[in-house]
Amino acid sequence: MLWLVWRQHRLPVLVTSVLLLAFGTVLLVHGLRTVDLTAGLAAGSEELDALLDRRFHDLYLFFNWLPLVPALAGLFLGAPVLAREHETGTAALAWTQSVSPRRWVVTKLLVLGTVVTLCGLALGAMLNAWLGTLDELGQGNRFALVPLFGGSGVVSGAWWLFSFVMGVAAGTVLRRTVPAMAVALAAYVVAFVVIVSPIVDFRDMYAEPTRVVQDSPADARPAGSVSAGSDWLDPDGRTVDSDMYPVASAAGCPDEGPQFDYSPCLFTKGYRMAVEFYPPTMYWRFQWTETAILTGVALAVGGLVVWSARRPTGGRR
């Protein structure tokens, strides 16, 4: 069975492996070159900061598309797994042999799901290694930047697995490859928007943010933190309207347009700002929480796919 699964799906697996190898090579060469260029530059110097900033932005355009990469696992690896079997009619033959349909589906899900997850983990490990060359500047922030968080660490493997299983489930229901690909993409986009969108703030449920009250314009948040909101407090410690102009007007500070920095005036009037944030140390907690959520959903949907497997009508019993 394993050999047959390999023969059926070896092309997309090989293509994915080659693309990951190429991407890893680019990151390796770029990272080693960055290390060479920064050799001898003083830590914290403007020259070093400018160099690392340029090196980061060399590849940042690609990283904007990084969140869509796991969706390809659902389109080209997940959707055809069972949909193509039904389209070509091979399910009627394969599922009437000595191997039961459920065993056939379980084998495919386990083998291909493991391959897909390993590909996602490989991508996350390569990205983390490359970001290590930029950490000194803080440009390698894999926590605060949305494209880098989902593509780095262990959660990358979870997103790949989730997308793959959604594709398999769509193919099981629709039994047509192209419609299944469309549904798999839609399911991935919906999940991504729900989890990542600042409107839903789903990730804010992973942990309680740290709250700090600052009495000066200096930002109290550590570098690389994820902001969770802020409020102005009046001299008596009561929360006031967060809109800039009502706060400034109530305090007797001038408001001279969107570019006017009114905060120094407010601080001199006794106002303070309460900021909430997730420090960089929360990175792995968020990673494992999101990984558990996505993996749990993938396992539940995969279980439904296995449960729904039946011998075709008229098959040998």
C-alpha positions in Angstrom: 0.0 0.0 0.0 2.8 2.4 0.8 4.4 1.9 -2.5 1.1 2.5 -4.3 0.5 5.7 -2.4 4.0 6.9 -3.3 3.4 6.1 -7.0 0.1 7.9 -7.0 1.3 11.1 -5.3 5.1 11.2 -5.9 5.0 14.1 -8.4 3.4 16.7 -6.1 5.6 15.5 -3.2 8.7 15.7 -5.3 7.8 19.2 -6.7 7.1 20.4 -3.1 10.4 19.0 -1.9 12.4 20.7 -4.7 10.7 24.0 -4.1 11.5 23.8 -0.4 15.1 22.9 -1.1 15.4 25.9 -3.5 13.8 28.2 -0.9 16.1 26.8 1.8 19.1 27.3 -0.4 18.2 31.0 -1.1 17.8 31.6 2.7 21.1 29.8 3.4 23.1 31.8 0.9 21.4 35.1 1.9 22.0 34.4 5.6 25.6 33.5 5.1 26.2 36.5 3.0 24.5 38.6 5.7 26.9 37.2 8.3 29.9 38.0 6.1 28.8 41.6 5.5 28.2 42.3 9.2 31.5 40.9 10.3 33.6 43.7 11.9 30.6 46.1 12.3 30.1 47.4 15.8 26.9 46.1 17.5 24.2 48.7 17.6 26.0 51.0 15.1 23.9 52.9 12.5 25.9 51.1 9.7 25.0 47.7 11.0 21.3 48.6 11.5 21.1 50.0 7.9 22.8 46.9 6.5 20.5 44.5 8.3 17.5 46.6 7.4 18.4 46.3 3.7 19.1 42.5 3.9 15.7 42.0 5.6 13.8 43.9 2.9 15.6 42.0 0.1 13.2 39.1 0.8 10.3 40.8 2.6 8.2 41.1 -0.6 8.2 37.3 -0.7 7.3 37.0 2.9 4.1 39.0 2.3 2.9 36.0 0.3 4.2 33.4 2.8 0.8 32.9 4.5 -0.6 31.6 1.3 2.0 28.8 0.9 0.3 26.3 3.2 -2.9 26.7 1.0 -1.0 25.0 -1.8 -0.9 21.8 0.3 -4.7 21.7 0.3 -5.0 22.5 -3.4 -2.5 20.2 -4.9 -1.9 17.5 -2.3 -5.2 17.3 -0.4 -8.0 17.9 -2.8 -6.9 15.3 -5.4 -6.3 12.5 -2.8 -9.9 11.1 -2.9 -11.6 13.4 -5.5 -9.4 12.0 -8.3 -10.2 8.4 -7.2 -13.9 9.1 -7.7 -13.4 11.1 -10.9 -11.4 8.4 -12.6 -13.5 5.6 -11.2 -10.5 3.9 -9.6 -12.2 4.0 -6.2 -14.7 1.4 -7.4 -11.8 -0.9 -8.2 -9.4 -0.1 -5.3 -12.1 -0.2 -2.6 -13.5 -3.6 -3.6 -10.2 -5.4 -3.0 -9.0 -7.1 0.1 -7.9 -3.8 1.6 -10.9 -2.0 3.2 -11.8 1.6 2.2 -11.1 2.8 5.7 -7.7 1.2 5.8 -7.0 2.7 2.4 -8.0 6.2 3.5 -6.2 6.0 6.8 -3.0 4.9 5.0 -3.2 7.8 2.6 -4.0 10.4 5.3 -1.2 9.1 7.6 1.5 9.0 4.9 0.6 12.2 3.0 -0.3 14.1 6.2 3.1 13.2 7.7 4.9 14.3 4.6 2.9 17.6 4.4 3.5 18.3 8.1 7.2 17.6 7.8 7.4 20.0 4.8 5.7 22.7 6.9 8.1 22.1 9.8 11.1 22.2 7.4 9.9 25.6 6.1 9.5 26.9 9.7 12.9 25.7 10.7 14.6 27.3 7.6 12.8 30.6 8.2 13.8 30.6 11.9 17.4 29.9 11.0 17.4 32.8 8.5 15.8 35.2 10.9 18.5 34.4 13.4 20.9 36.4 11.2 18.7 39.5 11.7 17.8 39.2 15.4 20.5 41.7 16.4 18.6 44.5 14.7 15.2 43.3 15.8 14.2 43.0 12.1 14.0 39.2 12.5 10.9 39.6 14.7 8.9 36.4 14.0 6.3 37.3 16.6 4.9 40.7 15.8 5.0 40.4 12.0 2.0 38.3 10.9 3.6 36.7 7.8 6.6 35.6 9.8 4.7 34.1 12.8 2.6 31.7 10.8 5.5 30.7 8.6 8.0 30.1 11.3 8.4 27.6 14.2 6.1 24.6 14.7 2.8 26.3 13.7 3.9 26.3 10.1 3.6 22.5 10.1 0.1 22.8 11.6 -1.1 25.2 8.9 0.1 22.8 6.2 -1.6 19.9 7.8 -4.8 21.8 8.3 -4.9 22.9 4.7 -4.2 19.4 3.5 -7.0 17.8 5.5 -9.4 20.5 4.4 -8.6 19.6 0.8 -9.1 15.9 1.5 -12.4 16.5 3.1 -13.6 18.7 0.3 -12.6 16.0 -2.2 -14.5 13.4 -0.2 -17.7 15.4 -0.2 -17.6 16.9 -3.8 -15.8 14.0 -5.6 -14.5 16.5 -8.1 -10.9 17.8 -8.0 -11.4 21.4 -9.2 -14.4 22.2 -7.0 -12.6 20.6 -4.1 -9.6 22.8 -4.7 -11.8 25.9 -4.6 -13.5 24.8 -1.4 -10.2 23.9 0.2 -8.8 27.4 -0.6 -11.9 29.0 0.7 -11.7 27.0 4.0 -8.1 28.0 4.4 -8.7 31.7 3.7 -11.7 31.7 6.2 -9.5 30.1 8.9 -6.7 32.4 8.3 -8.9 35.5 8.4 -10.5 34.3 11.7 -7.2 33.6 13.4 -5.1 36.4 12.0 -7.5 39.3 11.4 -7.2 42.1 14.0 -11.0 42.5 13.7 -11.6 39.1 15.3 -8.6 39.2 17.6 -8.7 35.4 17.9 -5.0 35.2 18.9 -5.7 37.6 21.8 -7.5 34.6 23.4 -4.3 32.6 23.7 -3.0 34.5 26.8 -3.6 37.5 29.0 -1.6 40.5 27.8 0.9 42.3 30.0 -0.3 45.7 31.2 2.1 48.5 32.0 1.3 52.1 32.9 3.8 54.6 31.6 4.1 58.2 32.7 6.3 59.4 29.9 6.3 59.2 26.1 9.0 56.5 26.2 7.5 53.2 25.0 7.4 50.7 27.9 7.0 47.8 25.6 10.0 45.6 24.9 11.2 45.5 21.3 9.4 42.8 19.3 6.2 42.9 21.4 2.7 42.5 19.9 0.5 45.4 20.9 -2.9 44.5 22.5 -4.2 48.1 22.9 -3.7 51.1 25.0 -5.8 53.6 27.0 -5.2 57.1 28.5 -5.7 57.4 32.3 -6.5 60.8 33.8 -4.6 62.1 36.9 -7.1 60.2 39.1 -6.3 56.9 37.3 -9.7 56.7 35.5 -9.8 55.5 31.9 -10.7 58.3 29.5 -11.9 58.5 25.9 -9.1 56.9 23.7 -9.8 59.3 20.8 -6.8 61.7 20.6 -8.6 65.0 20.2 -11.2 64.6 23.0 -8.4 63.6 25.4 -6.2 66.5 24.3 -9.0 69.0 24.5 -10.1 67.8 28.0 -6.6 68.2 29.3 -6.2 71.6 27.8 -3.6 70.5 25.3 -3.7 71.9 21.8 -4.7 69.6 18.9 -3.1 70.8 15.6 -4.0 67.9 13.3 -3.1 64.3 12.8 0.7 64.9 12.8 0.7 66.8 16.1 2.3 64.8 18.9 0.1 65.8 21.8 1.3 63.1 24.2 4.1 65.1 25.9 1.6 67.7 26.9 -0.8 65.1 28.3 2.1 63.6 30.4 3.0 67.0 31.8 -0.7 67.4 32.8 -0.5 64.2 34.9 -2.1 61.9 32.4 -0.7 58.4 32.0 -1.0 55.7 29.3 -1.8 52.1 30.0 -0.4 49.9 27.3 -1.2 46.2 26.9 1.1 43.9 25.0 2.5 40.4 24.5 6.2 40.3 25.1 8.5 38.4 22.7 8.9 35.7 25.4 5.3 34.7 24.6 6.3 33.6 21.1 6.4 29.8 21.8 3.3 29.9 23.9 1.4 31.4 21.0 3.1 28.9 18.6 2.1 25.8 20.6 -1.5 27.1 21.3 -2.2 27.8 17.6 -0.5 24.5 16.7 -2.8 22.6 19.1 -5.9 24.4 17.7 -5.1 23.7 14.0 -4.0 20.2 14.7 -7.1 19.4 16.7 -9.4 20.6 13.9 -7.4 18.7 11.3 -7.6 15.5 13.3 -11.3 15.9 13.9 -12.0 16.5 10.2 -9.7 13.7 9.2 -11.6 11.4 11.5 -14.8 12.3 9.8 -13.2 11.5 6.4 -12.2 8.1 7.7 -15.6 7.4 9.2 -17.3 8.3 6.0 -15.3 5.8 3.9 -17.5 3.0 2.6 -17.3 0.3 0.0 -19.0 1.5 -3.3 -22.4 0.1 -3.9 -22.2 -3.3 -5.5 -18.7 -3.9 -4.3 -17.5 -7.2 -3.0 -18.4 -7.8 0.6 
